[in-house]
Amino acid sequence: MIFKKYILYLMISFKKKIQQISNITLISIVLLICINFLLGWVWEIRTNIKFKNFEPYDEIVRKSLSLNKKDALTLFFETHVTAERYDYAPYLGFAENQGYDYKFVNVSAELGRKTISPFLCKKNIFLYGGSTTFGAGVTDDQTIASYLGQILIDNKKNICVKNYGRRSYYSFQESILLQKHILKETIKPNDIIIFLDGINEIGYRDPKNTNLLTQLFSISNQRYWNMQDIGFLVFLDSLTINQFVKLLLKKIDKKNTNEPKKIYTKDYFENIKITLENNIIFRENICKSYDLSCYNLLQPFATIHGMYFEKQIGGVNKSFVNDKDSIKFLKKRWDTLKEAKGVTNISDALANSKKLGYIDKVHYSPYANKRIAEKIFNISFKDID
């Protein structure tokens, strides 16, 4: 009798313990979810308050953009906040896809960036490149593509211009994007293809977010009962509270750590040149096979070509002023790439510049974009005409 009562007591106690643990676990999960959402909400509000009277651009940069303070803030948001919307792009990694509903920065993966251009054309000019071709930091109407489109309109040339520059893209990704457009019949025979390369060339590398995409793919490659193991880790990493802690630790680590000076070997720079040259070979064969007029252009480099900043600028995006190591690295890459076979050097587009050619470290000002567009028009005139 006593033994039965003891067993009953143990069972009741065990049940209470289980109930307590369940309650604590449930409350902890609910609190974690609430804290996570609350932190995300507060973080967003704090960001909006921070940007309320924010001036992202130095006056000298804003002047080169021909924008008032309100429009400059709108451009900054659409370039660096709204525009950070990427879709997964097979074989390429990613593509900007924020839509066509904005004031200054409109882009989709299928149509490219909004561009001033003739319309109802039987022939097209496709521009491929990185963020400088995309026009990061300038409005839709101030990109190289838009200035080229306006030149074509002024010269009564019924040739449409398509801007497929994408941020951080380099020669390999551009070559893949060209092939996708050919296979989708976006590009037709006799079209003109312009590649603007140089500033993003640092040798072969994997696209942005490759590690995350690899991790996500590995989830689908697991047994059904093992998917949760990797999936749960990805879920935890995505939580706002985790992202906040990682950002905080990154800032602390940046303050307390002096990064060692990077040493670049001769082989490193040789790989940069070989990567570009190989992609030029791919393109030339493709263009010849599909009856396309292709131009591989080596773009002007910041601190080397055109008018650069005399002193460090204010605002969010700084310049390379006083950064001797970065300037030296740029110069070395330029010296390497200008020797690449098959490339046409258009750095003289910014020769004898009378206005500021850049709006931050490497991105062109509207003035520089217009000069480069004029150079492209002159080089490709025989195919345009």
N, C-alpha and C positions, 0 to 999 in steps of 0.2 A: 504494500500500500504506500509506504513511504517512498519506495523506489519509483513508483508510478508518478507520485506527486513531484518528485525531483526531476524526472524526465519531462513532465508537463511544464514545470518551471523553466527548465532549460530551453524547451521549445518556444515558450512565450518570450523568454529573454532574447533568444536568437531572432525571433520574429521582430521584436522591437528594434534590435540592432540593425537588422536588414532594412527596416522601415526608416530608421534614423539615417543610415548611410544613403538610402534612396532619396530621402528628403534633402540631405546635404548636397548630394550629387545634382539633383534636379535644380535646387536653388542656385548652386554654383554655375550650372549651365545657363540658367535664366539670367543671372547677374552678368555673366560673361557676354551674353548676347546683348543685354541692355547697355553695358559699358561700351561694347564694341560699336553699337549704333549711335550711342550718345557721343562718343569720341569722334566718330565720322561726321556727325551733325555739327558739333562744336568746331571741329577742324575746318569744315566748309564755311561756317559763319565767320570764323576768325580770318580765313583767307579773303573772304569778300570784304570784310572791314579793312583789312590790310591794304587792299587794292582800291579802296574808295577814293582816296586822294593821292593815289600813287602816280609817280612820274617815271615810267620805265626807261625813257630815253633822255640822253643828254641833249641840251638845246641845239648843239651843232648837228647831231644826228636827226633830230626832229625837223630841223631846217632843211636838211638834204632830202627828207621824205615829203616836204611840203605839206605837213599836217599840223593842225592845232592840237592842244593838249588832250582834248576829249577824243578826237579821232586817233591820236597816237596810242592812247590807252586801249581803245577798241582793237586797233591793229595788233598790239601786244597780246591781248587776250586771245584773239583769233589765231595768232601765230604760235603762241607758246602754251596756251591752256586748252582752248577749244580744238585747235588743230592737232593736238596730240591724240587724235583718234585714229587708230590703225586697225585695219582688217588683216587677217591672215591671207597671204598671197602664196599659193603653191609654187614651189621652186625658187621663190624670191624672199620669203620670210614674212614680209608685211607690205602694206600700201596705205597711204593716207586715204581716208574716206569719211570726211566730216560733212559732206553734202554741199548743196549750192544755195543755201539760205542765209548767207552772211554778207556783211558789208564789204569786207576787204579780202578775205581769204576763202575761196570756194574751190573745192577739189573733190573728185571721186576717183575710185580706182579704175573705173571703166573710161571715164571721159578726160581724166587728167585735170590740171588746174584751169580754171576759167581764164580765157585769153581773148584779147582784142584780135579779131581776125576777119578776113573776108568770109563769106558763107556761100553755100551751094556751089562748092568747088569740085572740079574733076580731078584735082591734084592736091596733095597735102604735104606739109613739112612737119616731121615729127622730131621733137627735141627730147633727147635723153641725157640725163646727168644726175647730179646729186642735189643738195639743198640750194646751191647757187643757181642752178638751172631752174629748180622749182621756184625760187624767189623768196626764200625764207627772210622775213623781216621787211618785205615791201608789199604793196598792195597788188591785187590782180593786174591792174593796169600798168604797173611799174616793173614787171618781169621782163626778162630778155625776150621771151616768146611774144608778149604783148607789143613791145616796141617793134619787133620784127613784123608782126601782123599789121601794125600801123604803117610801117614803111611800104608793105605790099599794097595796102589800101591806097596810100598816097601815089604809088606808082601804077595804080590800076592793074595790079596783078591778081587775078582771081585764083589765088592759092591759099588754102586754109592752113592755119598753124595750130599744132597740138603740143601742149606742154606736158610731157611725161617725166619731168625731173622729179625725183623723190629723195627726201632727206636721208642722208648717210649712204645712198646707193653709190657703188663704184663700178668700174668697167665690166666686171663679171655679171653683176645683177642687171645692168643695162643691156648686155648682150642677150641674156635670157628673156628679158621683157620684150626685146625686138622679136625674138622667135615666137613668143606667145602672140604678139600682135599679128604676125604673118600667118600663123596657124588659125587664128580667129578671123582672118581676112579683114582685119582693121586696116592693115597696110595693103596697098594695091601696087601693081607694077608702075614704074615711073615716078613713084613718090620719092621725096627727098628726106634723107635721114641725117640728123645732126647729132653727134655725140660730143658733149662738152666735158672733158675729163681733166684730172690733175689733182685737185685739192683733197679728194677722198682716196687717192691711190696710196695705199700703204701695204701692198702685197695681197695675196689671197687670204681671205678670212671668212668666217661664217657670218650669216646675216644676224641682225638684231634678234634677241630673245630665242636663239637657237637652243640654249640649255633648257628653258622652260618648255619649249615645244617638244624637245626630246623626252622630257619627263612626262608630259601629257600623253605622248604617243605610247610610252611604255605602259601606261595604265590600260589602254585598250588591248595590249599584247599580253595581259596577265590572265591567269585562270579566274573564273568568275568570283571565286571565294578569296582571291588575293588582290583584286582591284582596289579594295578599300584601304589596303596598307599604304600604297603610294598616293591614292586619291586623298586620304586623310591628311597626309603631310602637305599636299598642295593647298588643301582647304585651310589648314592652320597658317600657312605662309601668307595666304590672301587676306587674313583678318586685319581690319584696320588697326587694332591695337598692336599687332605684331609689326605692321608696316611703320607705325609711329615709333616704336622702340628701335627698329632697325635704322630709321632715319636719324633718330637721336644719337644712337651709338656711332653712326657714320660721321656725324658732325663733331662729336667728342674726339673720335679717333683722328679726324682730319686736323684738329687743333693741336693734338698731342704728338702727332707723328710727322716726322720729316721724311718725305718720300725720297728714296735714293735716286740719284741722277741716272736716267736711262742711257745705256750705251748701245748705239746702233752700229752694227758691223757692215763691212763692204758687201757681204752676202745678202744682208737685209735689203739694202738699196738696190742690189742687182735683181732681187726677187720682185721688187716694185716695178722695175722696168720690164722684166720678162712677163709679168702678169698682164700689164697693159698691152705689150706687143702681141701676146698670144690672143688676147681678145680682139685686137685689131685684125689679126689674120682670120679669126672666126667670122667677124663682121664682113670683111671684104669678100670672102667666099660666099656668104649668104646673100649679100647685096648683088653680086655678080649673077648668082643663080636665079634670083627673083627680079632682075632688071630694076634695081633700085640705085639711086644716086646717093652715096654715103660719104660723109665727111667726119673724120676723127680729129677733133680740135683740142689742142692743149690750151687750157684757159689761163688768164692772168692770175698771178698769185699775190695774196695780201703781203704787204711790207716790201714787195719787190717791184710790183708794177702799179702804176697809177699813183694818185695822191692818197697817202695814209695819214693817220692821226699824228700830230706833233707831240701831244701829251695824252695821258690816260683819260678816258672819258668817264662821265658819271653814268647813272642808270644801272640797269641789271646786267646787260651784256657788255663786258669789258673788251679792250683791244689787246694787242700783243706788245704795246709800248712797255719798255723796261723788262720784257720777258726775253732775255737774250737766248736762252736755250731753245725756246719755241721758234724764234726767228731763224736761228741757225739751222734747225731741223727743216723748216720750210725751204730755206735756201738750198739745202742739200738735196731735198726731194725734187725741187725745180731743176737743179743742175743734172739730176739723174734722168728725169722724165723728158727733158728737152732733147735728149739723145735717143729717145725711143724711135724705132723704125715705124714708118707709116703714119706718124702724127703730124698735124699741121699746127705750127705755133702761132697763136693769135694774140700773144701778150702785148703786141704793139697797138692793140685796140685802145689801150689806155695810155699810150705815149703822149707826152705833152698835155696831160690832163690839167684842167684849170679849176676843177671842183673836186670835192671829197669823193673818193671812189668806193668807200666802204662804210657800213653802218655798225659793224662790230669787228670781231677778230678776222673773219674771212669773207663774210657775205657782202655782196656788192650793193652800192647805193643805186638809186634810180638813174643817176647820171652815168655811172659805169655800165649798167645794164643796157642803156640806150647806145652807148659807144660800141659795146660788144655786138648788139643786134645789127648795127650798121656794118660792122666788120663781117659778120656772117652773111649778110645780104650781098656784099661785094664779092665774097669768096664763092658763093653758090649762084651768082647771077646767071651764069651760062645755063644752068639747069632750071632756074626760075623763069628765064626768058624763053 
